[in-house]
Amino acid sequence: MAVNVIFAVYGALRDGNSDKTEAADVTRALQKALDNTVGEVVQINNANMGGDPASGVVKHFGAIVDVNGRRRAFACQEGQTIDFT
């Protein structure tokens, strides 16, 4: 299956304040996780996303991914698993 990450972000808005955005571009980290995983199923966590961009805060994840030529959006909370197929 061809899965190509267009863009992915992982992080949080500390205290709900948009002035304190703590997020990271995890496009490469997600592509690496997908390339090294059988079945395109990835748990979204600090280890797989290359670190903790917002320590002490529950993080969220969002991505635009090309799956077999079709663009799809994915989102979840830290610790959840996504099947990118």
Buried (B, 14 or more C-beta within 10 A) or exposed (E): EEBEBEEBBBBBBBEEEEEEEBBBBBBEBBBBBBEEBEEBEBBBBBEBBBEBBBEEBEBBBBBBBEBEEEEBEBEBEBEEEBEBE
